[in-house]
Amino acid sequence: MAQEEKGTKRLRGFAAMDAEKQRQIASKGGKIAHQRGNAHEFTPEEAREAGRKGGVAVSRDRKHMAEIGRLGGEARSQSRGQQQQPPQ
């Protein structure tokens, strides 16, 4: 309780583990769920709808979309510049 009064929190349980250990545990859980037959598997329609929702959510952030477009344009212009240079 003394730590809560100071405004600091300590991570416990799953959150306190390193990322690799978390991945290992999550992977085991996913494999077992599939073996038992109670894991959710997306249908093509569900996957399409989830992708659409994600796209809508991301595209609301105009600054983020502008950054994506800028980076794409830069990458394309760089790859075109490399294609046009004669071999040395």
Steps between C-alpha positions, in 0.01 A plus 500: 500500500790733556581486129143585404516807722814617316323465166717218366375161397693177473421261220376162616434164343484487120585870464822457699633230265733580214341511154646168385358314801159661437512385136585144602209480743255658256612262226438198722155630586412550135618153403301337779187695409525377141557141616190517719298655220398811692726751326327755280587474134396791284292439193602695188204733560600567862860564399389739225277693743779519761740635239246755384440621857875529560543698180220736594646554847851568370386731222333732752847614605583737213850573629582129508360447149704794367815349651428161341449664162817704530709197592349300214578776254857527623552124474360494149716788381810336651428168331444673166830686536682172555338342192601787271870505593724306259694207652856582606 
